[in-house]
Amino acid sequence: MENSFHTIDRLKSLLIYPKESKNTEIKGWLDLQNNQHHKEILVKAVLAVANTGGGHIIIGLTEINGKMECAPNMPANLSQYSQDIINNILAGYSNPSLHCEVFHISNPSGLIYPIINV
């Protein structure tokens, strides 16, 4: 089993050169408290990554002029991106329920992004 230091280093590397692949999805900021459609976007992304054998979902980025940057409408705090909240959302849509780990990782410029480990 991978220890948490290696996990954090690997997740930080995802923010240095973020790009989508079959194992990595990138989504803008999602309102997981009040927007049912955003919850569905998250669930679809998690299921897609799970169906490829696992990977990551990075929240809060968008492509601007060919470069991944912080998406507009960054929330004041990231409490809605807790592991419990995300797993509770997944439990309502998937059977059997998936369990994901959620990390809040800072990029080289110091901005913090939630990364879901599927």
N, CA, C and O atoms as a GROMACS GRO file, in nm:
protein
  472
    1MET      N    1   0.083  -0.118   0.000
    1MET     CA    2   0.000   0.000   0.000
    1MET      C    3   0.088   0.125   0.000
    1MET      O    4   0.189   0.131   0.070
    2GLU      N    5   0.048   0.222  -0.078
    2GLU     CA    6   0.125   0.345  -0.092
    2GLU      C    7   0.109   0.430   0.033
    2GLU      O    8  -0.002   0.446   0.084
    3ASN      N    9   0.221   0.486   0.085
    3ASN     CA   10   0.206   0.570   0.203
    3ASN      C   11   0.161   0.710   0.163
    3ASN      O   12   0.169   0.748   0.046
    4SER      N   13   0.113   0.786   0.262
    4SER     CA   14   0.050   0.915   0.232
    4SER      C   15   0.147   1.016   0.174
    4SER      O   16   0.105   1.103   0.098
    5PHE      N   17   0.276   1.009   0.208
    5PHE     CA   18   0.373   1.103   0.150
    5PHE      C   19   0.385   1.082   0.000
    5PHE      O   20   0.390   1.178  -0.077
    6HIS      N   21   0.390   0.955  -0.043
    6HIS     CA   22   0.398   0.928  -0.186
    6HIS      C   23   0.269   0.968  -0.256
    6HIS      O   24   0.273   1.017  -0.368
    7THR      N   25   0.156   0.947  -0.191
    7THR     CA   26   0.028   0.986  -0.248
    7THR      C   27   0.024   1.136  -0.271
    7THR      O   28  -0.013   1.182  -0.379
    8ILE      N   29   0.062   1.213  -0.170
    8ILE     CA   30   0.059   1.360  -0.180
    8ILE      C   31   0.152   1.407  -0.290
    8ILE      O   32   0.115   1.494  -0.369
    9ASP      N   33   0.271   1.352  -0.298
    9ASP     CA   34   0.365   1.391  -0.404
    9ASP      C   35   0.308   1.360  -0.542
    9ASP      O   36   0.322   1.440  -0.634
   10ARG      N   37   0.246   1.244  -0.556
   10ARG     CA   38   0.188   1.205  -0.685
   10ARG      C   39   0.073   1.300  -0.722
   10ARG      O   40   0.061   1.340  -0.837
   11LEU      N   41  -0.010   1.336  -0.624
   11LEU     CA   42  -0.122   1.426  -0.650
   11LEU      C   43  -0.073   1.567  -0.683
   11LEU      O   44  -0.129   1.634  -0.770
   12LYS      N   45   0.032   1.611  -0.615
   12LYS     CA   46   0.089   1.743  -0.648
   12LYS      C   47   0.138   1.746  -0.792
   12LYS      O   48   0.127   1.848  -0.860
   13SER      N   49   0.194   1.634  -0.838
   13SER     CA   50   0.243   1.629  -0.976
   13SER      C   51   0.129   1.643  -1.076
   13SER      O   52   0.151   1.692  -1.188
   14LEU      N   53   0.008   1.602  -1.039
   14LEU     CA   54  -0.108   1.619  -1.128
   14LEU      C   55  -0.141   1.766  -1.150
   14LEU      O   56  -0.197   1.803  -1.254
   15LEU      N   57  -0.107   1.850  -1.052
   15LEU     CA   58  -0.137   1.993  -1.064
   15LEU      C   59  -0.026   2.071  -1.133
   15LEU      O   60  -0.047   2.186  -1.173
   16ILE      N   61   0.092   2.012  -1.148
   16ILE     CA   62   0.200   2.082  -1.216
   16ILE      C   63   0.173   2.087  -1.366
   16ILE      O   64   0.187   2.192  -1.428
   17TYR      N   65   0.136   1.974  -1.424
   17TYR     CA   66   0.100   1.966  -1.566
   17TYR      C   67  -0.034   1.896  -1.580
   17TYR      O   68  -0.040   1.782  -1.625
   18PRO      N   69  -0.143   1.964  -1.540
   18PRO     CA   70  -0.273   1.896  -1.544
   18PRO      C   71  -0.320   1.871  -1.687
   18PRO      O   72  -0.314   1.958  -1.773
   19LYS      N   73  -0.367   1.749  -1.709
   19LYS     CA   74  -0.425   1.715  -1.839
   19LYS      C   75  -0.520   1.598  -1.820
   19LYS      O   76  -0.501   1.515  -1.731
   20GLU      N   77  -0.622   1.594  -1.904
   20GLU     CA   78  -0.717   1.485  -1.897
   20GLU      C   79  -0.662   1.364  -1.969
   20GLU      O   80  -0.588   1.375  -2.067
   21SER      N   81  -0.700   1.247  -1.918
   21SER     CA   82  -0.665   1.120  -1.980
   21SER      C   83  -0.776   1.022  -1.942
   21SER      O   84  -0.874   1.061  -1.879
   22LYS      N   85  -0.761   0.896  -1.980
   22LYS     CA   86  -0.865   0.801  -1.944
   22LYS      C   87  -0.872   0.780  -1.793
   22LYS      O   88  -0.975   0.734  -1.742
   23ASN      N   89  -0.766   0.814  -1.721
   23ASN     CA   90  -0.763   0.798  -1.576
   23ASN      C   91  -0.768   0.929  -1.499
   23ASN      O   92  -0.762   0.930  -1.376
   24THR      N   93  -0.777   1.041  -1.570
   24THR     CA   94  -0.782   1.171  -1.504
   24THR      C   95  -0.887   1.259  -1.570
   24THR      O   96  -0.880   1.287  -1.689
   25GLU      N   97  -0.984   1.302  -1.490
   25GLU     CA   98  -1.087   1.394  -1.535
   25GLU      C   99  -1.062   1.529  -1.468
   25GLU      O  100  -1.018   1.534  -1.353
   26ILE      N  101  -1.088   1.636  -1.539
   26ILE     CA  102  -1.075   1.770  -1.484
   26ILE      C  103  -1.209   1.840  -1.497
   26ILE      O  104  -1.269   1.844  -1.605
   27LYS      N  105  -1.256   1.895  -1.387
   27LYS     CA  106  -1.384   1.965  -1.383
   27LYS      C  107  -1.364   2.102  -1.321
   27LYS      O  108  -1.277   2.123  -1.237
   28GLY      N  109  -1.448   2.196  -1.364
   28GLY     CA  110  -1.449   2.328  -1.300
   28GLY      C  111  -1.508   2.316  -1.161
   28GLY      O  112  -1.536   2.206  -1.113
   29TRP      N  113  -1.526   2.430  -1.096
   29TRP     CA  114  -1.584   2.428  -0.962
   29TRP      C  115  -1.728   2.382  -0.971
   29TRP      O  116  -1.805   2.432  -1.054
   30LEU      N  117  -1.765   2.289  -0.887
   30LEU     CA  118  -1.899   2.233  -0.884
   30LEU      C  119  -1.966   2.272  -0.752
   30LEU      O  120  -1.904   2.265  -0.646
   31ASP      N  121  -2.091   2.313  -0.760
   31ASP     CA  122  -2.168   2.345  -0.639
   31ASP      C  123  -2.233   2.215  -0.592
   31ASP      O  124  -2.340   2.178  -0.640
   32LEU      N  125  -2.169   2.148  -0.499
   32LEU     CA  126  -2.216   2.018  -0.451
   32LEU      C  127  -2.318   2.031  -0.339
   32LEU      O  128  -2.371   1.930  -0.292
   33GLN      N  129  -2.346   2.152  -0.296
   33GLN     CA  130  -2.446   2.172  -0.191
   33GLN      C  131  -2.584   2.199  -0.250
   33GLN      O  132  -2.684   2.148  -0.198
   34ASN      N  133  -2.590   2.278  -0.355
   34ASN     CA  134  -2.720   2.328  -0.402
   34ASN      C  135  -2.754   2.295  -0.546
   34ASN      O  136  -2.863   2.332  -0.592
   35ASN      N  137  -2.668   2.228  -0.619
   35ASN     CA  138  -2.691   2.209  -0.761
   35ASN      C  139  -2.693   2.060  -0.795
   35ASN      O  140  -2.588   1.994  -0.798
   36GLN      N  141  -2.811   2.007  -0.820
   36GLN     CA  142  -2.826   1.865  -0.851
   36GLN      C  143  -2.750   1.827  -0.977
   36GLN      O  144  -2.689   1.721  -0.984
   37HIS      N  145  -2.752   1.914  -1.077
   37HIS     CA  146  -2.680   1.887  -1.202
   37HIS      C  147  -2.530   1.873  -1.177
   37HIS      O  148  -2.466   1.786  -1.236
   38HIS      N  149  -2.474   1.956  -1.092
   38HIS     CA  150  -2.331   1.947  -1.059
   38HIS      C  151  -2.299   1.817  -0.988
   38HIS      O  152  -2.193   1.758  -1.010
   39LYS      N  153  -2.390   1.771  -0.901
   39LYS     CA  154  -2.370   1.642  -0.835
   39LYS      C  155  -2.366   1.530  -0.940
   39LYS      O  156  -2.284   1.439  -0.931
   40GLU      N  157  -2.454   1.538  -1.038
   40GLU     CA  158  -2.459   1.438  -1.143
   40GLU      C  159  -2.332   1.440  -1.228
   40GLU      O  160  -2.283   1.335  -1.270
   41ILE      N  161  -2.280   1.559  -1.255
   41ILE     CA  162  -2.153   1.571  -1.329
   41ILE      C  163  -2.042   1.500  -1.252
   41ILE      O  164  -1.962   1.427  -1.311
   42LEU      N  165  -2.037   1.522  -1.122
   42LEU     CA  166  -1.936   1.456  -1.039
   42LEU      C  167  -1.950   1.304  -1.043
   42LEU      O  168  -1.852   1.233  -1.062
   43VAL      N  169  -2.072   1.256  -1.027
   43VAL     CA  170  -2.096   1.111  -1.026
   43VAL      C  171  -2.055   1.050  -1.159
   43VAL      O  172  -1.990   0.945  -1.162
   44LYS      N  173  -2.092   1.112  -1.269
   44LYS     CA  174  -2.054   1.060  -1.402
   44LYS      C  175  -1.903   1.054  -1.417
   44LYS      O  176  -1.850   0.958  -1.473
   45ALA      N  177  -1.835   1.155  -1.370
   45ALA     CA  178  -1.688   1.156  -1.379
   45ALA      C  179  -1.628   1.045  -1.294
   45ALA      O  180  -1.536   0.976  -1.339
   46VAL      N  181  -1.678   1.027  -1.173
   46VAL     CA  182  -1.626   0.921  -1.086
   46VAL      C  183  -1.651   0.784  -1.149
   46VAL      O  184  -1.561   0.700  -1.150
   47LEU      N  185  -1.770   0.762  -1.201
   47LEU     CA  186  -1.800   0.633  -1.263
   47LEU      C  187  -1.714   0.608  -1.386
   47LEU      O  188  -1.668   0.496  -1.408
   48ALA      N  189  -1.692   0.712  -1.465
   48ALA     CA  190  -1.606   0.697  -1.584
   48ALA      C  191  -1.465   0.657  -1.544
   48ALA      O  192  -1.406   0.567  -1.604
   49VAL      N  193  -1.410   0.724  -1.444
   49VAL     CA  194  -1.274   0.692  -1.399
   49VAL      C  195  -1.270   0.554  -1.334
   49VAL      O  196  -1.176   0.478  -1.356
   50ALA      N  197  -1.372   0.520  -1.256
   50ALA     CA  198  -1.378   0.387  -1.193
   50ALA      C  199  -1.381   0.278  -1.299
   50ALA      O  200  -1.320   0.172  -1.282
   51ASN      N  201  -1.453   0.301  -1.408
   51ASN     CA  202  -1.464   0.201  -1.515
   51ASN      C  203  -1.334   0.181  -1.592
   51ASN      O  204  -1.322   0.083  -1.666
   52THR      N  205  -1.238   0.269  -1.576
   52THR     CA  206  -1.107   0.251  -1.641
   52THR      C  207  -1.006   0.188  -1.545
   52THR      O  208  -0.889   0.173  -1.579
   53GLY      N  209  -1.052   0.153  -1.426
   53GLY     CA  210  -0.963   0.092  -1.328
   53GLY      C  211  -0.919   0.188  -1.219
   53GLY      O  212  -0.836   0.152  -1.135
   54GLY      N  213  -0.971   0.308  -1.219
   54GLY     CA  214  -0.938   0.406  -1.116
   54GLY      C  215  -0.851   0.517  -1.169
   54GLY      O  216  -0.796   0.510  -1.279
   55GLY      N  217  -0.840   0.620  -1.090
   55GLY     CA  218  -0.762   0.738  -1.128
   55GLY      C  219  -0.801   0.856  -1.042
   55GLY      O  220  -0.824   0.842  -0.922
   56HIS      N  221  -0.808   0.974  -1.105
   56HIS     CA  222  -0.828   1.097  -1.029
   56HIS      C  223  -0.924   1.192  -1.099
   56HIS      O  224  -0.937   1.193  -1.221
   57ILE      N  225  -0.990   1.272  -1.018
   57ILE     CA  226  -1.071   1.383  -1.067
   57ILE      C  227  -1.020   1.508  -0.998
   57ILE      O  228  -1.019   1.517  -0.875
   58ILE      N  229  -0.978   1.602  -1.078
   58ILE     CA  230  -0.928   1.730  -1.026
   58ILE      C  231  -1.042   1.831  -1.040
   58ILE      O  232  -1.098   1.848  -1.149
   59ILE      N  233  -1.078   1.897  -0.931
   59ILE     CA  234  -1.186   1.995  -0.931
   59ILE      C  235  -1.126   2.136  -0.926
   59ILE      O  236  -1.034   2.163  -0.850
   60GLY      N  237  -1.182   2.224  -1.010
   60GLY     CA  238  -1.145   2.366  -1.000
   60GLY      C  239  -1.059   2.419  -1.112
   60GLY      O  240  -1.012   2.533  -1.105
   61LEU      N  241  -1.038   2.340  -1.216
   61LEU     CA  242  -0.956   2.386  -1.329
   61LEU      C  243  -1.040   2.395  -1.455
   61LEU      O  244  -1.141   2.327  -1.469
   62THR      N  245  -0.997   2.479  -1.545
   62THR     CA  246  -1.058   2.490  -1.677
   62THR      C  247  -0.950   2.526  -1.777
   62THR      O  248  -0.848   2.585  -1.741
   63GLU      N  249  -0.972   2.491  -1.902
   63GLU     CA  250  -0.874   2.522  -2.006
   63GLU      C  251  -0.901   2.662  -2.062
   63GLU      O  252  -1.011   2.692  -2.109
   64ILE      N  253  -0.799   2.745  -2.058
   64ILE     CA  254  -0.807   2.881  -2.112
   64ILE      C  255  -0.687   2.900  -2.204
   64ILE      O  256  -0.573   2.893  -2.160
   65ASN      N  257  -0.713   2.924  -2.332
   65ASN     CA  258  -0.608   2.943  -2.433
   65ASN      C  259  -0.508   2.827  -2.431
   65ASN      O  260  -0.387   2.848  -2.439
   66GLY      N  261  -0.560   2.704  -2.421
   66GLY     CA  262  -0.474   2.587  -2.427
   66GLY      C  263  -0.399   2.555  -2.300
   66GLY      O  264  -0.315   2.464  -2.298
   67LYS      N  265  -0.427   2.627  -2.192
   67LYS     CA  266  -0.357   2.605  -2.066
   67LYS      C  267  -0.459   2.587  -1.954
   67LYS      O  268  -0.560   2.657  -1.949
   68MET      N  269  -0.434   2.492  -1.865
   68MET     CA  270  -0.523   2.470  -1.751
   68MET      C  271  -0.498   2.577  -1.645
   68MET      O  272  -0.386   2.599  -1.600
   69GLU      N  273  -0.608   2.644  -1.607
   69GLU     CA  274  -0.601   2.750  -1.507
   69GLU      C  275  -0.716   2.734  -1.409
   69GLU      O  276  -0.807   2.655  -1.431
   70CYS      N  277  -0.710   2.811  -1.302
   70CYS     CA  278  -0.818   2.809  -1.203
   70CYS      C  279  -0.948   2.851  -1.271
   70CYS      O  280  -0.954   2.954  -1.337
   71ALA      N  281  -1.051   2.770  -1.253
   71ALA     CA  282  -1.181   2.800  -1.311
   71ALA      C  283  -1.246   2.917  -1.238
   71ALA      O  284  -1.214   2.943  -1.122
   72PRO      N  285  -1.335   2.987  -1.305
   72PRO     CA  286  -1.406   3.097  -1.237
   72PRO      C  287  -1.495   3.043  -1.124
   72PRO      O  288  -1.527   2.924  -1.119
   73ASN      N  289  -1.533   3.132  -1.036
   73ASN     CA  290  -1.626   3.102  -0.926
   73ASN      C  291  -1.569   3.007  -0.821
   73ASN      O  292  -1.640   2.920  -0.770
   74MET      N  293  -1.441   3.022  -0.790
   74MET     CA  294  -1.381   2.942  -0.683
   74MET      C  295  -1.453   2.975  -0.552
   74MET      O  296  -1.467   3.092  -0.516
   75PRO      N  297  -1.499   2.871  -0.480
   75PRO     CA  298  -1.570   2.899  -0.354
   75PRO      C  299  -1.476   2.956  -0.248
   75PRO      O  300  -1.354   2.937  -0.253
   76ALA      N  301  -1.535   3.027  -0.153
   76ALA     CA  302  -1.456   3.089  -0.046
   76ALA      C  303  -1.388   2.985   0.041
   76ALA      O  304  -1.278   3.008   0.092
   77ASN      N  305  -1.452   2.869   0.057
   77ASN     CA  306  -1.387   2.759   0.128
   77ASN      C  307  -1.422   2.629   0.056
   77ASN      O  308  -1.514   2.625  -0.025
   78LEU      N  309  -1.348   2.526   0.086
   78LEU     CA  310  -1.363   2.399   0.014
   78LEU      C  311  -1.434   2.292   0.098
   78LEU      O  312  -1.419   2.173   0.072
   79SER      N  313  -1.511   2.335   0.198
   79SER     CA  314  -1.576   2.239   0.287
   79SER      C  315  -1.674   2.147   0.214
   79SER      O  316  -1.694   2.033   0.256
   80GLN      N  317  -1.735   2.194   0.106
   80GLN     CA  318  -1.829   2.109   0.031
   80GLN      C  319  -1.758   1.996  -0.045
   80GLN      O  320  -1.822   1.908  -0.101
   81TYR      N  321  -1.626   2.000  -0.047
   81TYR     CA  322  -1.547   1.897  -0.114
   81TYR      C  323  -1.480   1.805  -0.012
   81TYR      O  324  -1.367   1.761  -0.031
   82SER      N  325  -1.551   1.775   0.095
   82SER     CA  326  -1.496   1.682   0.194
   82SER      C  327  -1.518   1.539   0.146
   82SER      O  328  -1.604   1.513   0.062
   83GLN      N  329  -1.441   1.450   0.200
   83GLN     CA  330  -1.453   1.308   0.163
   83GLN      C  331  -1.591   1.255   0.200
   83GLN      O  332  -1.650   1.180   0.122
   84ASP      N  333  -1.644   1.292   0.316
   84ASP     CA  334  -1.777   1.246   0.358
   84ASP      C  335  -1.886   1.296   0.263
   84ASP      O  336  -1.973   1.219   0.223
   85ILE      N  337  -1.882   1.422   0.227
   85ILE     CA  338  -1.984   1.478   0.138
   85ILE      C  339  -1.980   1.410   0.002
   85ILE      O  340  -2.084   1.372  -0.052
   86ILE      N  341  -1.862   1.395  -0.053
   86ILE     CA  342  -1.850   1.333  -0.186
   86ILE      C  343  -1.893   1.187  -0.181
   86ILE      O  344  -1.963   1.141  -0.271
   87ASN      N  345  -1.854   1.113  -0.080
   87ASN     CA  346  -1.896   0.973  -0.071
   87ASN      C  347  -2.046   0.960  -0.046
   87ASN      O  348  -2.107   0.864  -0.092
   88ASN      N  349  -2.106   1.053   0.027
   88ASN     CA  350  -2.251   1.052   0.045
   88ASN      C  351  -2.324   1.078  -0.086
   88ASN      O  352  -2.427   1.017  -0.113
   89ILE      N  353  -2.272   1.168  -0.168
   89ILE     CA  354  -2.331   1.192  -0.300
   89ILE      C  355  -2.322   1.066  -0.384
   89ILE      O  356  -2.420   1.026  -0.448
   90LEU      N  357  -2.205   1.003  -0.385
   90LEU     CA  358  -2.187   0.880  -0.464
   90LEU      C  359  -2.281   0.769  -0.417
   90LEU      O  360  -2.333   0.694  -0.499
   91ALA      N  361  -2.302   0.758  -0.287
   91ALA     CA  362  -2.388   0.653  -0.233
   91ALA      C  363  -2.531   0.665  -0.285
   91ALA      O  364  -2.601   0.565  -0.298
   92GLY      N  365  -2.573   0.787  -0.315
   92GLY     CA  366  -2.708   0.808  -0.366
   92GLY      C  367  -2.725   0.772  -0.513
   92GLY      O  368  -2.838   0.766  -0.562
   93TYR      N  369  -2.616   0.749  -0.585
   93TYR     CA  370  -2.623   0.725  -0.728
   93TYR      C  371  -2.566   0.591  -0.774
   93TYR      O  372  -2.599   0.545  -0.884
   94SER      N  373  -2.484   0.529  -0.694
   94SER     CA  374  -2.417   0.407  -0.740
   94SER      C  375  -2.450   0.290  -0.648
   94SER      O  376  -2.458   0.305  -0.526
   95ASN      N  377  -2.468   0.175  -0.709
   95ASN     CA  378  -2.495   0.054  -0.633
   95ASN      C  379  -2.419  -0.060  -0.698
   95ASN      O  380  -2.453  -0.098  -0.810
   96PRO      N  381  -2.319  -0.117  -0.635
   96PRO     CA  382  -2.276  -0.086  -0.499
   96PRO      C  383  -2.210   0.051  -0.491
   96PRO      O  384  -2.159   0.104  -0.591
   97SER      N  385  -2.213   0.107  -0.374
   97SER     CA  386  -2.157   0.240  -0.353
   97SER      C  387  -2.006   0.240  -0.368
   97SER      O  388  -1.937   0.148  -0.324
   98LEU      N  389  -1.955   0.344  -0.430
   98LEU     CA  390  -1.810   0.362  -0.442
   98LEU      C  391  -1.760   0.442  -0.323
   98LEU      O  392  -1.833   0.524  -0.267
   99HIS      N  393  -1.637   0.418  -0.285
   99HIS     CA  394  -1.574   0.497  -0.180
   99HIS      C  395  -1.448   0.559  -0.238
   99HIS      O  396  -1.362   0.489  -0.290
  100CYS      N  397  -1.438   0.690  -0.228
  100CYS     CA  398  -1.323   0.763  -0.282
  100CYS      C  399  -1.252   0.836  -0.169
  100CYS      O  400  -1.312   0.870  -0.067
  101GLU      N  401  -1.124   0.861  -0.190
  101GLU     CA  402  -1.048   0.947  -0.100
  101GLU      C  403  -1.045   1.086  -0.161
  101GLU      O  404  -1.039   1.100  -0.283
  102VAL      N  405  -1.048   1.188  -0.077
  102VAL     CA  406  -1.043   1.326  -0.125
  102VAL      C  407  -0.928   1.396  -0.055
  102VAL      O  408  -0.914   1.392   0.067
  103PHE      N  409  -0.845   1.460  -0.137
  103PHE     CA  410  -0.730   1.535  -0.086
  103PHE      C  411  -0.742   1.680  -0.133
  103PHE      O  412  -0.788   1.705  -0.244
  104HIS      N  413  -0.702   1.773  -0.050
  104HIS     CA  414  -0.695   1.914  -0.088
  104HIS      C  415  -0.547   1.946  -0.105
  104HIS      O  416  -0.471   1.950  -0.008
  105ILE      N  417  -0.508   1.968  -0.231
  105ILE     CA  418  -0.367   1.978  -0.267
  105ILE      C  419  -0.339   2.118  -0.324
  105ILE      O  420  -0.418   2.170  -0.402
  106SER      N  421  -0.227   2.176  -0.284
  106SER     CA  422  -0.192   2.308  -0.338
  106SER      C  423  -0.104   2.291  -0.462
  106SER      O  424  -0.019   2.203  -0.470
  107ASN      N  425  -0.130   2.379  -0.559
  107ASN     CA  426  -0.047   2.380  -0.680
  107ASN      C  427   0.076   2.466  -0.654
  107ASN      O  428   0.088   2.524  -0.546
  108PRO      N  429   0.170   2.475  -0.750
  108PRO     CA  430   0.293   2.552  -0.725
  108PRO      C  431   0.269   2.699  -0.688
  108PRO      O  432   0.353   2.759  -0.621
  109SER      N  433   0.156   2.757  -0.731
  109SER     CA  434   0.131   2.897  -0.696
  109SER      C  435   0.055   2.913  -0.564
  109SER      O  436   0.024   3.025  -0.523
  110GLY      N  437   0.024   2.801  -0.498
  110GLY     CA  438  -0.038   2.807  -0.367
  110GLY      C  439  -0.190   2.792  -0.364
  110GLY      O  440  -0.248   2.786  -0.256
  111LEU      N  441  -0.255   2.784  -0.480
  111LEU     CA  442  -0.400   2.762  -0.481
  111LEU      C  443  -0.428   2.616  -0.446
  111LEU      O  444  -0.354   2.526  -0.486
  112ILE      N  445  -0.535   2.594  -0.373
  112ILE     CA  446  -0.569   2.460  -0.328
  112ILE      C  447  -0.684   2.405  -0.411
  112ILE      O  448  -0.784   2.473  -0.434
  113TYR      N  449  -0.669   2.280  -0.456
  113TYR     CA  450  -0.770   2.214  -0.537
  113TYR      C  451  -0.804   2.078  -0.476
  113TYR      O  452  -0.715   2.008  -0.428
  114PRO      N  453  -0.934   2.042  -0.477
  114PRO     CA  454  -0.971   1.908  -0.435
  114PRO      C  455  -0.934   1.808  -0.546
  114PRO      O  456  -0.960   1.832  -0.664
  115ILE      N  457  -0.874   1.697  -0.506
  115ILE     CA  458  -0.847   1.588  -0.599
  115ILE      C  459  -0.909   1.463  -0.539
  115ILE      O  460  -0.882   1.425  -0.425
  116ILE      N  461  -0.993   1.399  -0.619
  116ILE     CA  462  -1.062   1.279  -0.576
  116ILE      C  463  -0.986   1.159  -0.630
  116ILE      O  464  -0.964   1.148  -0.751
  117ASN      N  465  -0.947   1.072  -0.541
  117ASN     CA  466  -0.877   0.949  -0.577
  117ASN      C  467  -0.981   0.838  -0.587
  117ASN      O  468  -1.038   0.797  -0.486
  118VAL      N  469  -1.006   0.791  -0.709
  118VAL     CA  470  -1.110   0.690  -0.734
  118VAL      C  471  -1.045   0.553  -0.734
  118VAL      O  472  -1.113   0.452  -0.752
   0.00000   0.00000   0.00000
